[in-house]
Amino acid sequence: MTERNDRSEKQGRASRDDRLKSALRENLKRRKLQARERAAAEPSQDDDGSLDEGTAGKIDD
């Protein structure tokens, strides 16, 4: 009888692991999509909060 319980416990654990893997994968996909959308929608900013207009490395005379 313990053999049956062990098998069902292993199957239950495997099923749970599969559900968790699937949920984590979907969550990661959603978070990556959100990050891409935010990056595309917002203009980039420097550390001081000013907008980066492509002037990095240029020196004003």
PLY file of the C-alpha trace (Angstrom):
ply
format ascii 1.0
element vertex 61
property float x
property float y
property float z
element edge 60
property int vertex1
property int vertex2
end_header
0.00 0.00 0.00
2.86 2.39 0.65
4.05 1.70 -2.87
0.78 3.07 -4.23
0.99 6.17 -2.04
4.57 6.77 -3.15
3.58 6.54 -6.79
0.63 8.86 -6.43
2.74 11.29 -4.40
5.42 11.31 -7.12
2.80 11.82 -9.81
1.22 14.64 -7.81
4.58 16.28 -7.30
5.45 15.95 -10.99
2.09 17.42 -11.94
2.63 20.32 -9.53
6.15 20.89 -10.88
4.81 20.97 -14.43
2.14 23.50 -13.47
4.72 25.68 -11.72
7.10 25.51 -14.69
4.31 26.51 -17.03
3.18 29.37 -14.80
6.73 30.67 -14.41
7.32 30.49 -18.15
4.12 32.43 -18.89
4.97 35.00 -16.22
8.43 35.52 -17.70
6.98 35.96 -21.19
4.48 38.53 -19.88
7.17 40.45 -17.98
9.48 40.53 -21.01
6.66 41.81 -23.20
5.83 44.52 -20.66
9.47 45.57 -20.46
9.72 45.77 -24.26
6.54 47.85 -24.46
7.76 50.22 -21.74
11.15 50.62 -23.41
9.52 51.42 -26.74
6.99 53.85 -25.25
9.33 55.89 -23.02
12.14 58.11 -24.26
15.48 57.20 -22.73
16.76 59.34 -19.88
20.21 60.01 -18.47
21.09 59.41 -14.83
20.31 63.04 -14.00
16.81 62.72 -15.47
17.46 64.74 -18.62
16.39 63.34 -21.94
19.05 61.67 -24.04
18.94 63.23 -27.49
21.85 61.36 -28.99
24.51 63.85 -27.88
26.57 61.36 -25.92
30.27 61.88 -26.49
29.86 65.23 -28.29
31.70 68.22 -26.92
30.23 71.73 -27.19
32.82 74.33 -28.18
0 1
1 2
2 3
3 4
4 5
5 6
6 7
7 8
8 9
9 10
10 11
11 12
12 13
13 14
14 15
15 16
16 17
17 18
18 19
19 20
20 21
21 22
22 23
23 24
24 25
25 26
26 27
27 28
28 29
29 30
30 31
31 32
32 33
33 34
34 35
35 36
36 37
37 38
38 39
39 40
40 41
41 42
42 43
43 44
44 45
45 46
46 47
47 48
48 49
49 50
50 51
51 52
52 53
53 54
54 55
55 56
56 57
57 58
58 59
59 60
